[in-house]
Amino acid sequence: MRMHARTESRGLRVNTQATQEVPMPIEFSRVIPILRMFDIAKAREFYFDYLGFKTDFEHRFEPTLPLFMGISRGGIQLYLSEHHGDGSPGVHITIDTVGVAEYHAELAAKGYNYMRPGLEKQPWGATTMTVETVRRGLQPVMEGQRIARVETRRDGLRFPFQKDFAARLEGKVVSGLGRRAKYLMADMDSGDVLLMHLGMSGSFRVMLPEGESTPGDFHYPRSENRTHDHVVFHMASGAVISFNDPRRFGYMKIVPRADMEAEPLLRGLGPEPLGNEFDAAMLAHSCAGKKTSLKAALLDQRVVAGLGNIYVCEALFRSHLSPKRQASTLADRRGGPTDHAKSLVGSIHTVLNAAIKAGGSSLRDHRQTDGELGYFQHSFLVYDREGQPCKTPKCKGTVKRFTQNGRSTFWCPTCQK
């Protein structure tokens, strides 16, 4: 018997007994999504403890560099990455599953505090279960629903309502609900987009035919006074969505979808703080040469979109950076990121993810199901702690408060430099 050796190289199959090269057939075996992670401990809790995946491998180029890891459950593989540019917050993947009802029961039995996925029957016959880290509470009552009537109980909020405001919304279907920075964007089937901004005291309250539900503890209690319900959306489904704003700093505006790129309210907004574009290099570039304070720069929507006063105070505290520090110190002589910039971006990610874990915030447009929007109560390290001991280990300082650019700033002068 004669044995023929065969080798494979560079996509070609070569038989050593033959002189002709036979092209190897192209075969696609699998797709492995790469998902971005910002908090390793939270990622392990979610993917391992809750979803039931296991670790296949972990890799860092050096001990202090970002983590890249492979995880799997059954025949499914995912890659989780801390590297800038990998994955994107808000991305969705679909996994064909046998026994989805059983898997749903397994997850429900774990009593995970931050998620209650449901089973949904789709028009094409499939039964699906959606797992999201941030559930948009307005979507079930607005998206895909027709607005039957709009009440505007005053002439405007921060800005006057457009004269045809109600008429352009009544009878229209909300085809999608999205977000850009702190703006809610409701796409209408007419081609218009309703921009909504909560301001400092705004919140939405959802009332369903079976009753009203407003879960969530706010850091600043939201108004229960119905006289501050300035805009009320009556949906054809029977749901009533009220926008309550005692200070009237919020605003609403209807913009044609075709004009969104040129809309002054959105033009010039910086990157999303949890998006792939936002990293130490971009922050340093935006702050290079700026003579303004670091806190003022972070609140500038042109530098980073959607960061609010609370989260800026918290991020600066965790980075041990003074809110009075000059913003330009985040860039070196060549415009590259300093260690301060790298530390600050990491702290911003940590603060935002901690807020989401604790129940969400208006920054990520988080809504508890059938609940209100706004800043949800969670444990702050520095904000609103004036006169209390600093929480930095071994620091003997005291939290101070001062007014900066018209906003309250909380910081520890001892450890924030």
C-alpha positions in Angstrom: 0.0 0.0 0.0 1.4 3.4 -1.0 0.6 6.2 1.4 0.3 9.8 0.0 1.3 12.7 2.2 -0.8 15.8 1.9 -0.1 19.2 3.3 -2.2 22.4 3.5 -0.7 25.8 3.2 -2.0 29.3 2.3 -5.5 28.1 1.3 -4.2 25.5 -1.2 -4.4 21.7 -0.9 -1.2 20.1 -2.3 -0.9 16.3 -3.1 2.8 15.5 -3.2 2.2 12.8 -5.8 0.4 15.2 -8.1 1.8 18.3 -9.8 -1.5 20.2 -9.9 -2.6 22.4 -7.0 -6.2 22.1 -6.1 -7.8 25.3 -4.5 -9.1 24.7 -1.0 -12.9 25.3 -0.8 -13.9 28.3 1.2 -15.8 27.4 4.4 -17.2 29.7 7.0 -17.5 28.0 10.4 -18.6 30.6 13.0 -18.8 34.2 13.9 -17.5 35.3 17.3 -18.7 38.8 18.4 -16.3 41.1 20.3 -18.1 43.0 23.0 -16.7 46.0 24.9 -16.5 45.9 28.7 -15.7 48.7 31.0 -16.0 47.0 34.4 -14.4 43.6 34.7 -16.1 42.7 37.9 -19.5 43.6 36.6 -18.8 41.7 33.3 -18.0 38.6 35.3 -21.1 39.0 37.4 -23.3 39.4 34.3 -21.8 36.8 31.9 -20.7 34.2 34.4 -22.9 34.4 37.4 -26.1 35.4 35.5 -25.9 34.1 31.9 -23.9 31.0 32.9 -20.8 31.4 30.6 -17.4 30.1 31.5 -13.9 31.5 30.8 -12.0 30.0 27.8 -8.9 32.3 28.1 -7.7 35.6 29.3 -5.0 37.8 27.7 -3.2 41.0 28.5 -0.1 42.2 26.6 1.2 43.4 30.0 -0.2 43.1 33.5 -1.5 46.7 33.5 -2.9 46.7 30.0 -6.5 46.1 28.9 -8.0 42.6 29.3 -9.2 40.5 26.3 -11.0 37.3 27.2 -12.9 34.5 25.5 -16.0 33.0 27.1 -18.4 30.3 26.1 -21.5 28.4 26.9 -22.4 25.3 24.9 -21.5 26.0 21.3 -21.5 29.8 21.7 -18.3 31.8 22.0 -18.0 35.5 22.8 -15.0 37.7 23.2 -15.0 40.5 25.8 -12.5 43.3 25.5 -11.4 46.4 27.4 -9.6 47.6 24.3 -10.6 50.9 22.8 -12.4 50.3 19.4 -13.6 46.8 20.2 -17.4 46.4 20.3 -19.8 49.2 21.1 -22.2 50.0 24.0 -25.7 49.2 22.9 -24.8 46.6 20.3 -27.3 43.7 19.9 -26.5 40.1 18.9 -28.9 37.3 18.2 -28.2 33.7 19.2 -30.3 30.8 18.0 -31.2 28.7 21.1 -32.8 25.4 21.6 -34.7 25.5 24.9 -35.2 29.2 25.2 -38.1 28.8 27.6 -36.0 26.7 29.9 -33.1 29.2 29.7 -35.6 32.0 30.6 -36.7 30.0 33.6 -33.1 29.5 34.7 -32.4 33.2 34.5 -35.6 34.1 36.3 -34.8 31.8 39.2 -31.5 33.7 39.8 -33.4 36.9 40.9 -30.8 39.2 39.2 -31.5 42.7 40.5 -30.7 44.5 37.3 -32.6 42.5 34.7 -35.9 40.8 34.2 -36.0 39.5 30.6 -39.2 38.3 29.1 -40.3 35.9 26.4 -41.7 37.5 23.3 -43.6 35.9 20.3 -42.3 37.6 17.1 -44.4 38.1 14.0 -42.2 35.6 12.1 -43.0 32.8 14.5 -39.9 32.8 16.7 -40.0 33.1 20.5 -37.3 35.5 21.7 -35.8 36.7 25.0 -34.1 40.0 25.0 -31.3 40.6 27.5 -30.3 44.3 28.0 -28.2 46.1 30.6 -30.3 49.2 30.2 -34.0 48.8 29.6 -35.8 51.8 28.1 -38.9 52.2 30.1 -40.7 54.5 27.6 -40.3 52.1 24.7 -43.1 49.7 25.7 -45.6 52.6 25.9 -44.4 54.8 23.0 -42.5 52.9 20.4 -44.8 51.6 17.7 -47.8 53.4 19.3 -49.9 56.2 17.9 -50.2 59.5 19.7 -53.9 60.2 20.0 -53.8 63.6 21.7 -51.2 66.0 23.0 -51.8 68.5 25.8 -49.6 71.5 26.2 -50.7 73.2 29.4 -48.5 76.3 29.0 -46.9 78.2 26.1 -43.6 76.6 26.6 -40.9 75.3 28.9 -37.4 76.7 28.7 -38.3 77.8 25.1 -41.7 78.4 23.6 -43.5 75.5 21.9 -43.7 75.6 18.2 -47.1 76.9 17.1 -47.9 73.6 15.3 -46.3 71.4 18.1 -49.4 69.4 19.0 -50.7 69.2 15.5 -47.5 67.7 14.1 -47.6 64.9 16.7 -51.3 64.0 17.0 -52.3 61.0 14.9 -48.6 60.0 14.3 -46.9 56.8 15.2 -43.7 56.7 17.2 -41.5 54.5 15.0 -38.5 54.6 17.2 -37.1 56.0 20.4 -33.4 56.9 20.7 -31.0 59.1 22.5 -28.2 61.6 21.8 -26.4 63.0 24.8 -29.2 64.1 27.1 -31.7 64.3 24.4 -34.5 61.8 23.9 -35.4 61.5 20.3 -38.8 60.1 19.2 -38.9 59.3 15.5 -42.3 59.8 14.0 -43.7 58.0 11.0 -44.3 61.5 9.4 -40.5 62.0 9.1 -40.3 64.4 12.1 -38.3 63.8 15.2 -39.4 65.0 18.6 -36.4 66.2 20.7 -36.9 66.1 24.4 -34.6 67.4 27.1 -35.3 66.8 30.8 -33.5 69.9 32.1 -32.6 69.8 35.8 -36.0 68.9 37.3 -37.9 67.2 34.5 -39.3 63.6 34.7 -41.7 61.4 32.8 -44.6 59.6 34.6 -46.3 56.7 32.9 -49.9 55.9 33.7 -51.5 52.7 32.3 -55.1 51.8 32.3 -54.4 49.4 35.2 -52.9 52.1 37.3 -49.9 54.3 37.8 -46.4 53.0 38.5 -43.4 55.2 39.4 -40.6 53.0 40.9 -37.1 54.4 41.6 -35.6 56.5 44.4 -34.3 59.8 43.1 -31.3 61.6 44.5 -33.4 64.8 44.2 -37.1 63.9 44.8 -39.2 64.5 41.7 -42.3 66.6 41.9 -45.6 64.9 42.8 -47.4 68.1 42.1 -49.6 67.5 39.0 -49.7 71.3 38.4 -46.2 70.8 37.0 -47.4 68.3 34.4 -46.8 70.7 31.4 -47.0 68.2 28.5 -49.2 65.2 28.4 -49.1 62.5 25.7 -52.3 60.5 25.4 -51.5 57.3 23.5 -54.1 55.4 21.4 -53.3 52.3 23.6 -54.7 54.1 26.7 -51.3 54.9 28.2 -50.8 58.5 29.4 -47.3 59.9 29.5 -46.8 63.1 31.5 -43.8 65.4 31.5 -43.4 67.1 34.9 -40.9 69.9 35.2 -41.3 72.3 38.2 -38.3 74.5 37.2 -39.2 74.4 33.5 -35.6 74.0 32.4 -36.5 71.2 30.0 -37.6 71.7 26.5 -39.1 70.0 23.5 -38.8 70.7 19.8 -39.9 69.0 16.6 -37.2 68.8 13.9 -37.6 67.2 10.4 -35.4 64.1 10.2 -33.7 65.5 7.1 -32.6 68.6 9.1 -31.1 66.7 12.1 -27.5 67.2 11.1 -27.9 70.9 11.0 -30.0 71.2 14.1 -28.3 73.8 16.4 -29.2 71.8 19.6 -27.3 68.8 18.4 -24.6 70.3 16.1 -21.2 70.2 17.7 -21.9 67.7 20.4 -18.9 65.7 21.5 -18.6 61.9 21.7 -20.7 59.8 24.0 -18.8 59.1 27.3 -19.3 55.3 27.0 -18.8 55.2 23.2 -15.7 53.8 21.5 -14.7 57.3 20.3 -14.2 58.6 23.8 -10.8 57.8 25.2 -7.8 59.5 26.9 -6.4 60.6 23.5 -9.6 62.3 22.4 -10.1 64.0 25.8 -6.5 65.3 25.8 -6.9 66.6 22.2 -10.2 68.4 23.2 -8.6 70.0 26.3 -5.2 70.9 24.8 -4.7 74.6 25.2 -7.9 75.2 27.2 -7.4 77.7 29.9 -10.8 76.9 31.5 -11.1 74.7 34.6 -11.2 71.0 34.2 -14.7 70.7 35.6 -16.0 73.4 33.1 -14.4 71.5 30.2 -16.1 68.2 31.2 -19.5 69.9 31.4 -18.9 71.4 27.9 -21.1 69.3 25.6 -18.6 69.9 22.8 -15.9 68.0 24.7 -18.1 65.1 25.8 -21.8 64.7 25.4 -24.1 64.1 28.2 -21.9 64.3 31.3 -23.8 66.0 34.2 -22.7 67.8 37.2 -23.1 64.9 39.6 -21.0 62.5 37.5 -18.3 65.1 36.8 -17.8 65.7 40.6 -17.7 61.9 41.2 -15.2 61.2 38.3 -12.9 64.0 39.4 -12.9 62.8 43.0 -12.1 59.2 42.0 -9.2 60.5 39.8 -7.9 62.7 42.6 -8.0 65.7 40.3 -9.1 69.2 41.4 -12.1 70.7 39.7 -10.1 73.9 39.6 -7.2 72.3 37.7 -6.6 73.8 34.2 -8.1 71.6 31.6 -5.0 71.8 29.4 -3.0 69.7 31.9 -4.7 66.6 30.5 -2.5 67.0 27.4 1.3 66.8 27.2 3.5 69.1 25.1 2.7 67.1 22.0 -1.0 67.0 22.6 -1.0 63.4 23.8 -2.8 62.2 26.9 -1.1 62.5 30.3 -1.6 60.0 33.1 -4.2 62.4 34.5 -6.2 62.0 31.3 -6.0 58.2 31.3 -7.0 58.1 35.0 -10.0 60.5 34.4 -11.4 58.5 31.5 -11.2 55.4 33.5 -13.0 57.1 36.4 -15.7 58.4 34.1 -16.3 54.9 32.8 -16.4 53.5 36.4 -18.8 56.2 37.6 -21.2 55.7 34.8 -21.2 52.0 35.0 -21.7 52.2 38.8 -24.7 54.4 38.2 -26.2 52.0 35.7 -25.6 49.1 38.1 -27.3 51.0 40.9 -30.4 51.6 38.9 -29.5 54.0 36.1 -29.5 57.7 35.4 -30.8 60.2 32.8 -27.3 60.2 31.3 -27.8 56.8 29.8 -31.5 57.5 29.3 -32.3 54.6 31.7 -35.9 54.0 32.7 -37.2 51.4 35.1 -40.2 49.7 33.5 -43.2 51.9 33.8 -41.2 54.4 35.8 -39.9 57.9 35.8 -36.7 59.3 34.3 -34.1 61.2 36.2 -31.1 60.8 38.5 -31.7 57.7 40.5 -30.4 57.4 44.0 -27.1 55.6 44.4 -24.1 55.9 46.7 -22.0 58.9 45.9 -18.5 59.3 47.2 -18.3 63.0 47.2 -21.5 64.6 45.7 -23.8 66.2 48.3 -21.4 65.2 51.2 -20.4 68.7 52.3 -18.7 68.7 55.7 -18.3 64.9 55.9 -15.0 63.0 56.0 -13.4 62.2 52.7 -13.9 58.6 51.7 -10.4 58.3 50.1 -8.4 55.7 52.2 -6.0 57.4 54.6 -7.1 60.9 53.6 -8.0 63.0 56.6 -9.7 65.8 54.6 -13.2 67.0 54.6 -15.6 67.4 51.6 -16.1 71.0 50.7 -18.6 72.7 48.5 -18.3 75.8 46.3 -20.1 77.3 43.4 -18.4 76.9 40.0 -19.8 78.2 36.7 -23.2 78.4 38.5 -23.2 74.8 39.7 -22.4 73.3 43.0 -19.0 71.6 43.1 -18.2 69.0 45.8 -14.5 68.0 46.3 -11.8 67.2 48.8 -9.1 69.9 48.7 -6.7 67.6 50.6 -6.5 64.7 48.1 -7.8 66.3 44.8 -4.9 68.2 43.3 
